[in-house]
Amino acid sequence: MARNAYNNSEFAGVCFSPNGQTMFVNIYSPGLTLAISGSWQTI
């Protein structure tokens, strides 16, 4: 579960890079893609 604190627009998709170290999050409006890196195995 996630909350969009940027604006009231919906999340349009989430996926990981092939090496699993970067998560890409899409926000429908204004058409924004965020790349978030981290140690996802420890979460």
PQR file of N, CA, C, O and H, with PARSE charges and radii, in Angstrom:
ATOM      1  N   MET A   1       0.853  -1.151   0.000 -0.4000 1.5000
ATOM      2  CA  MET A   1       0.000   0.000   0.000 -0.0000 2.0000
ATOM      3  C   MET A   1       0.905   1.221   0.000  0.5500 1.7000
ATOM      4  O   MET A   1       1.886   1.275   0.741 -0.5500 1.4000
ATOM      5  N   ALA A   2       0.577   2.184  -0.819 -0.4000 1.5000
ATOM      6  CA  ALA A   2       1.358   3.419  -0.903 -0.0000 2.0000
ATOM      7  C   ALA A   2       0.414   4.610  -1.003  0.5500 1.7000
ATOM      8  O   ALA A   2      -0.734   4.480  -1.427 -0.5500 1.4000
ATOM      9  H   ALA A   2      -0.220   2.140  -1.420  0.4000 1.0000
ATOM     10  N   ARG A   3       0.920   5.762  -0.607 -0.4000 1.5000
ATOM     11  CA  ARG A   3       0.147   6.989  -0.690 -0.0000 2.0000
ATOM     12  C   ARG A   3       0.939   7.988  -1.511  0.5500 1.7000
ATOM     13  O   ARG A   3       2.146   8.135  -1.319 -0.5500 1.4000
ATOM     14  H   ARG A   3       1.853   5.867  -0.263  0.4000 1.0000
ATOM     15  N   ASN A   4       0.275   8.668  -2.415 -0.4000 1.5000
ATOM     16  CA  ASN A   4       0.893   9.696  -3.239 -0.0000 2.0000
ATOM     17  C   ASN A   4       0.844  11.016  -2.480  0.5500 1.7000
ATOM     18  O   ASN A   4      -0.208  11.653  -2.419 -0.5500 1.4000
ATOM     19  H   ASN A   4      -0.706   8.549  -2.571  0.4000 1.0000
ATOM     20  N   ALA A   5       1.967  11.435  -1.902 -0.4000 1.5000
ATOM     21  CA  ALA A   5       2.027  12.694  -1.159 -0.0000 2.0000
ATOM     22  C   ALA A   5       2.307  13.879  -2.077  0.5500 1.7000
ATOM     23  O   ALA A   5       2.265  15.026  -1.634 -0.5500 1.4000
ATOM     24  H   ALA A   5       2.821  10.918  -1.952  0.4000 1.0000
ATOM     25  N   TYR A   6       2.593  13.614  -3.350 -0.4000 1.5000
ATOM     26  CA  TYR A   6       2.909  14.672  -4.315 -0.0000 2.0000
ATOM     27  C   TYR A   6       1.665  15.444  -4.734  0.5500 1.7000
ATOM     28  O   TYR A   6       1.643  16.674  -4.696 -0.5500 1.4000
ATOM     29  H   TYR A   6       2.627  12.681  -3.710  0.4000 1.0000
ATOM     30  N   ASN A   7       0.625  14.707  -5.135 -0.4000 1.5000
ATOM     31  CA  ASN A   7      -0.659  15.303  -5.509 -0.0000 2.0000
ATOM     32  C   ASN A   7      -1.737  14.232  -5.350  0.5500 1.7000
ATOM     33  O   ASN A   7      -1.453  13.163  -4.811 -0.5500 1.4000
ATOM     34  H   ASN A   7       0.643  13.708  -5.166  0.4000 1.0000
ATOM     35  N   ASN A   8      -2.926  14.481  -5.791 -0.4000 1.5000
ATOM     36  CA  ASN A   8      -4.011  13.509  -5.625 -0.0000 2.0000
ATOM     37  C   ASN A   8      -4.137  12.538  -6.785  0.5500 1.7000
ATOM     38  O   ASN A   8      -5.129  11.813  -6.865 -0.5500 1.4000
ATOM     39  H   ASN A   8      -3.156  15.349  -6.229  0.4000 1.0000
ATOM     40  N   SER A   9      -3.178  12.502  -7.672 -0.4000 1.5000
ATOM     41  CA  SER A   9      -3.230  11.624  -8.834 -0.0000 2.0000
ATOM     42  C   SER A   9      -2.919  10.177  -8.432  0.5500 1.7000
ATOM     43  O   SER A   9      -2.321   9.921  -7.387 -0.5500 1.4000
ATOM     44  H   SER A   9      -2.372  13.091  -7.606  0.4000 1.0000
ATOM     45  N   GLU A  10      -3.341   9.240  -9.288 -0.4000 1.5000
ATOM     46  CA  GLU A  10      -3.153   7.829  -8.982 -0.0000 2.0000
ATOM     47  C   GLU A  10      -1.789   7.313  -9.432  0.5500 1.7000
ATOM     48  O   GLU A  10      -1.174   7.851 -10.354 -0.5500 1.4000
ATOM     49  H   GLU A  10      -3.827   9.448 -10.136  0.4000 1.0000
ATOM     50  N   PHE A  11      -1.335   6.264  -8.762 -0.4000 1.5000
ATOM     51  CA  PHE A  11      -0.166   5.539  -9.226 -0.0000 2.0000
ATOM     52  C   PHE A  11      -0.570   4.744 -10.459  0.5500 1.7000
ATOM     53  O   PHE A  11      -1.626   4.111 -10.473 -0.5500 1.4000
ATOM     54  H   PHE A  11      -1.835   5.827  -8.013  0.4000 1.0000
ATOM     55  N   ALA A  12       0.259   4.773 -11.487 -0.4000 1.5000
ATOM     56  CA  ALA A  12      -0.086   4.096 -12.735 -0.0000 2.0000
ATOM     57  C   ALA A  12       0.770   2.861 -12.969  0.5500 1.7000
ATOM     58  O   ALA A  12       0.604   2.195 -13.990 -0.5500 1.4000
ATOM     59  H   ALA A  12       1.117   5.287 -11.476  0.4000 1.0000
ATOM     60  N   GLY A  13       1.654   2.543 -12.082 -0.4000 1.5000
ATOM     61  CA  GLY A  13       2.452   1.336 -12.240 -0.0000 2.0000
ATOM     62  C   GLY A  13       3.746   1.408 -11.465  0.5500 1.7000
ATOM     63  O   GLY A  13       4.301   2.484 -11.241 -0.5500 1.4000
ATOM     64  H   GLY A  13       1.789   3.085 -11.252  0.4000 1.0000
ATOM     65  N   VAL A  14       4.212   0.253 -11.062 -0.4000 1.5000
ATOM     66  CA  VAL A  14       5.480   0.126 -10.357 -0.0000 2.0000
ATOM     67  C   VAL A  14       6.203  -1.069 -10.951  0.5500 1.7000
ATOM     68  O   VAL A  14       5.595  -2.111 -11.195 -0.5500 1.4000
ATOM     69  H   VAL A  14       3.761  -0.621 -11.244  0.4000 1.0000
ATOM     70  N   CYS A  15       7.506  -0.921 -11.185 -0.4000 1.5000
ATOM     71  CA  CYS A  15       8.305  -2.054 -11.644 -0.0000 2.0000
ATOM     72  C   CYS A  15       9.741  -1.862 -11.178  0.5500 1.7000
ATOM     73  O   CYS A  15      10.142  -0.765 -10.789 -0.5500 1.4000
ATOM     74  H   CYS A  15       8.001  -0.075 -10.987  0.4000 1.0000
ATOM     75  N   PHE A  16      10.507  -2.944 -11.224 -0.4000 1.5000
ATOM     76  CA  PHE A  16      11.905  -2.913 -10.813 -0.0000 2.0000
ATOM     77  C   PHE A  16      12.813  -3.056 -12.023  0.5500 1.7000
ATOM     78  O   PHE A  16      12.434  -3.634 -13.041 -0.5500 1.4000
ATOM     79  H   PHE A  16      10.182  -3.835 -11.540  0.4000 1.0000
ATOM     80  N   SER A  17      14.018  -2.519 -11.890 -0.4000 1.5000
ATOM     81  CA  SER A  17      15.041  -2.690 -12.913 -0.0000 2.0000
ATOM     82  C   SER A  17      15.448  -4.166 -12.949  0.5500 1.7000
ATOM     83  O   SER A  17      15.195  -4.896 -11.991 -0.5500 1.4000
ATOM     84  H   SER A  17      14.325  -2.049 -11.063  0.4000 1.0000
ATOM     85  N   PRO A  18      16.077  -4.613 -14.046 -0.5600 1.5000
ATOM     86  CA  PRO A  18      16.469  -6.022 -14.138  0.2800 2.0000
ATOM     87  C   PRO A  18      17.363  -6.502 -12.987  0.5500 1.7000
ATOM     88  O   PRO A  18      17.285  -7.667 -12.600 -0.5500 1.4000
ATOM     89  N   ASN A  19      18.206  -5.628 -12.438 -0.4000 1.5000
ATOM     90  CA  ASN A  19      19.075  -6.052 -11.334 -0.0000 2.0000
ATOM     91  C   ASN A  19      18.390  -5.940  -9.972  0.5500 1.7000
ATOM     92  O   ASN A  19      18.979  -6.315  -8.959 -0.5500 1.4000
ATOM     93  H   ASN A  19      18.270  -4.681 -12.753  0.4000 1.0000
ATOM     94  N   GLY A  20      17.157  -5.430  -9.929 -0.4000 1.5000
ATOM     95  CA  GLY A  20      16.373  -5.365  -8.703 -0.0000 2.0000
ATOM     96  C   GLY A  20      16.772  -4.270  -7.735  0.5500 1.7000
ATOM     97  O   GLY A  20      16.291  -4.262  -6.602 -0.5500 1.4000
ATOM     98  H   GLY A  20      16.679  -5.125 -10.752  0.4000 1.0000
ATOM     99  N   GLN A  21      17.633  -3.346  -8.136 -0.4000 1.5000
ATOM    100  CA  GLN A  21      18.101  -2.312  -7.221 -0.0000 2.0000
ATOM    101  C   GLN A  21      17.362  -0.988  -7.367  0.5500 1.7000
ATOM    102  O   GLN A  21      17.449  -0.143  -6.476 -0.5500 1.4000
ATOM    103  H   GLN A  21      18.024  -3.352  -9.056  0.4000 1.0000
ATOM    104  N   THR A  22      16.639  -0.785  -8.461 -0.4000 1.5000
ATOM    105  CA  THR A  22      15.911   0.464  -8.685 -0.0000 2.0000
ATOM    106  C   THR A  22      14.438   0.160  -8.911  0.5500 1.7000
ATOM    107  O   THR A  22      14.087  -0.692  -9.727 -0.5500 1.4000
ATOM    108  H   THR A  22      16.568  -1.472  -9.184  0.4000 1.0000
ATOM    109  N   MET A  23      13.578   0.867  -8.180 -0.4000 1.5000
ATOM    110  CA  MET A  23      12.138   0.738  -8.357 -0.0000 2.0000
ATOM    111  C   MET A  23      11.648   1.977  -9.101  0.5500 1.7000
ATOM    112  O   MET A  23      11.967   3.104  -8.721 -0.5500 1.4000
ATOM    113  H   MET A  23      13.863   1.560  -7.517  0.4000 1.0000
ATOM    114  N   PHE A  24      10.882   1.765 -10.149 -0.4000 1.5000
ATOM    115  CA  PHE A  24      10.307   2.855 -10.927 -0.0000 2.0000
ATOM    116  C   PHE A  24       8.835   2.980 -10.565  0.5500 1.7000
ATOM    117  O   PHE A  24       8.091   2.000 -10.607 -0.5500 1.4000
ATOM    118  H   PHE A  24      10.623   0.849 -10.457  0.4000 1.0000
ATOM    119  N   VAL A  25       8.420   4.194 -10.209 -0.4000 1.5000
ATOM    120  CA  VAL A  25       7.042   4.477  -9.812 -0.0000 2.0000
ATOM    121  C   VAL A  25       6.485   5.512 -10.779  0.5500 1.7000
ATOM    122  O   VAL A  25       7.106   6.552 -10.997 -0.5500 1.4000
ATOM    123  H   VAL A  25       9.024   4.990 -10.175  0.4000 1.0000
ATOM    124  N   ASN A  26       5.332   5.239 -11.354 -0.4000 1.5000
ATOM    125  CA  ASN A  26       4.693   6.159 -12.288 -0.0000 2.0000
ATOM    126  C   ASN A  26       3.495   6.823 -11.629  0.5500 1.7000
ATOM    127  O   ASN A  26       2.686   6.161 -10.979 -0.5500 1.4000
ATOM    128  H   ASN A  26       4.827   4.394 -11.177  0.4000 1.0000
ATOM    129  N   ILE A  27       3.387   8.143 -11.801 -0.4000 1.5000
ATOM    130  CA  ILE A  27       2.236   8.908 -11.326 -0.0000 2.0000
ATOM    131  C   ILE A  27       1.504   9.420 -12.557  0.5500 1.7000
ATOM    132  O   ILE A  27       2.087  10.087 -13.411 -0.5500 1.4000
ATOM    133  H   ILE A  27       4.044   8.681 -12.329  0.4000 1.0000
ATOM    134  N   TYR A  28       0.220   9.100 -12.633 -0.4000 1.5000
ATOM    135  CA  TYR A  28      -0.571   9.341 -13.842 -0.0000 2.0000
ATOM    136  C   TYR A  28      -0.528  10.790 -14.315  0.5500 1.7000
ATOM    137  O   TYR A  28      -0.234  11.047 -15.483 -0.5500 1.4000
ATOM    138  H   TYR A  28      -0.254   8.558 -11.939  0.4000 1.0000
ATOM    139  N   SER A  29      -0.812  11.730 -13.438 -0.4000 1.5000
ATOM    140  CA  SER A  29      -0.804  13.140 -13.832 -0.0000 2.0000
ATOM    141  C   SER A  29       0.090  13.895 -12.872  0.5500 1.7000
ATOM    142  O   SER A  29      -0.181  13.910 -11.671 -0.5500 1.4000
ATOM    143  H   SER A  29      -1.051  11.522 -12.490  0.4000 1.0000
ATOM    144  N   PRO A  30       1.114  14.503 -13.347 -0.5600 1.5000
ATOM    145  CA  PRO A  30       1.401  15.059 -14.658  0.2800 2.0000
ATOM    146  C   PRO A  30       2.237  14.160 -15.564  0.5500 1.7000
ATOM    147  O   PRO A  30       2.954  14.687 -16.414 -0.5500 1.4000
ATOM    148  N   GLY A  31       2.188  12.856 -15.433 -0.4000 1.5000
ATOM    149  CA  GLY A  31       3.001  11.974 -16.260 -0.0000 2.0000
ATOM    150  C   GLY A  31       4.433  11.929 -15.751  0.5500 1.7000
ATOM    151  O   GLY A  31       5.371  12.260 -16.477 -0.5500 1.4000
ATOM    152  H   GLY A  31       1.606  12.429 -14.742  0.4000 1.0000
ATOM    153  N   LEU A  32       4.594  11.521 -14.513 -0.4000 1.5000
ATOM    154  CA  LEU A  32       5.879  11.574 -13.825 -0.0000 2.0000
ATOM    155  C   LEU A  32       6.355  10.162 -13.522  0.5500 1.7000
ATOM    156  O   LEU A  32       5.579   9.332 -13.049 -0.5500 1.4000
ATOM    157  H   LEU A  32       3.833  11.252 -13.923  0.4000 1.0000
ATOM    158  N   THR A  33       7.628   9.884 -13.792 -0.4000 1.5000
ATOM    159  CA  THR A  33       8.243   8.620 -13.414 -0.0000 2.0000
ATOM    160  C   THR A  33       9.366   8.904 -12.435  0.5500 1.7000
ATOM    161  O   THR A  33      10.241   9.728 -12.701 -0.5500 1.4000
ATOM    162  H   THR A  33       8.258  10.558 -14.176  0.4000 1.0000
ATOM    163  N   LEU A  34       9.338   8.218 -11.305 -0.4000 1.5000
ATOM    164  CA  LEU A  34      10.367   8.369 -10.283 -0.0000 2.0000
ATOM    165  C   LEU A  34      11.196   7.096 -10.225  0.5500 1.7000
ATOM    166  O   LEU A  34      10.650   5.995 -10.293 -0.5500 1.4000
ATOM    167  H   LEU A  34       8.627   7.549 -11.089  0.4000 1.0000
ATOM    168  N   ALA A  35      12.507   7.237 -10.101 -0.4000 1.5000
ATOM    169  CA  ALA A  35      13.410   6.103  -9.924 -0.0000 2.0000
ATOM    170  C   ALA A  35      13.922   6.150  -8.491  0.5500 1.7000
ATOM    171  O   ALA A  35      14.568   7.117  -8.086 -0.5500 1.4000
ATOM    172  H   ALA A  35      12.950   8.132 -10.046  0.4000 1.0000
ATOM    173  N   ILE A  36      13.632   5.106  -7.731 -0.4000 1.5000
ATOM    174  CA  ILE A  36      14.005   5.050  -6.323 -0.0000 2.0000
ATOM    175  C   ILE A  36      14.959   3.877  -6.135  0.5500 1.7000
ATOM    176  O   ILE A  36      14.607   2.731  -6.417 -0.5500 1.4000
ATOM    177  H   ILE A  36      13.108   4.321  -8.061  0.4000 1.0000
ATOM    178  N   SER A  37      16.159   4.164  -5.660 -0.4000 1.5000
ATOM    179  CA  SER A  37      17.130   3.089  -5.444 -0.0000 2.0000
ATOM    180  C   SER A  37      17.208   2.764  -3.961  0.5500 1.7000
ATOM    181  O   SER A  37      16.958   3.611  -3.103 -0.5500 1.4000
ATOM    182  H   SER A  37      16.445   5.094  -5.430  0.4000 1.0000
ATOM    183  N   GLY A  38      17.557   1.530  -3.687 -0.4000 1.5000
ATOM    184  CA  GLY A  38      17.669   1.126  -2.299 -0.0000 2.0000
ATOM    185  C   GLY A  38      18.042  -0.329  -2.175  0.5500 1.7000
ATOM    186  O   GLY A  38      18.200  -1.037  -3.169 -0.5500 1.4000
ATOM    187  H   GLY A  38      17.760   0.842  -4.384  0.4000 1.0000
ATOM    188  N   SER A  39      18.178  -0.756  -0.967 -0.4000 1.5000
ATOM    189  CA  SER A  39      18.472  -2.151  -0.678 -0.0000 2.0000
ATOM    190  C   SER A  39      17.150  -2.864  -0.404  0.5500 1.7000
ATOM    191  O   SER A  39      16.772  -3.061   0.751 -0.5500 1.4000
ATOM    192  H   SER A  39      18.050  -0.181  -0.159  0.4000 1.0000
ATOM    193  N   TRP A  40      16.459  -3.243  -1.458 -0.4000 1.5000
ATOM    194  CA  TRP A  40      15.106  -3.781  -1.345 -0.0000 2.0000
ATOM    195  C   TRP A  40      15.070  -5.144  -0.669  0.5500 1.7000
ATOM    196  O   TRP A  40      14.033  -5.526  -0.126 -0.5500 1.4000
ATOM    197  H   TRP A  40      16.766  -3.083  -2.396  0.4000 1.0000
ATOM    198  N   GLN A  41      16.165  -5.883  -0.686 -0.4000 1.5000
ATOM    199  CA  GLN A  41      16.190  -7.206  -0.058 -0.0000 2.0000
ATOM    200  C   GLN A  41      16.072  -7.111   1.462  0.5500 1.7000
ATOM    201  O   GLN A  41      15.640  -8.067   2.106 -0.5500 1.4000
ATOM    202  H   GLN A  41      17.007  -5.573  -1.127  0.4000 1.0000
ATOM    203  N   THR A  42      16.452  -5.962   2.046 -0.4000 1.5000
ATOM    204  CA  THR A  42      16.413  -5.833   3.503 -0.0000 2.0000
ATOM    205  C   THR A  42      15.101  -5.270   4.025  0.5500 1.7000
ATOM    206  O   THR A  42      14.915  -5.163   5.238 -0.5500 1.4000
ATOM    207  H   THR A  42      16.803  -5.185   1.523  0.4000 1.0000
ATOM    208  N   ILE A  43      14.202  -4.914   3.144 -0.4000 1.5000
ATOM    209  CA  ILE A  43      12.920  -4.347   3.580 -0.0000 2.0000
ATOM    210  C   ILE A  43      11.947  -5.461   3.888  0.5500 1.7000
ATOM    211  O   ILE A  43      10.807  -5.197   4.272 -0.5500 1.4000
ATOM    212  H   ILE A  43      14.353  -5.000   2.159  0.4000 1.0000
TER
END
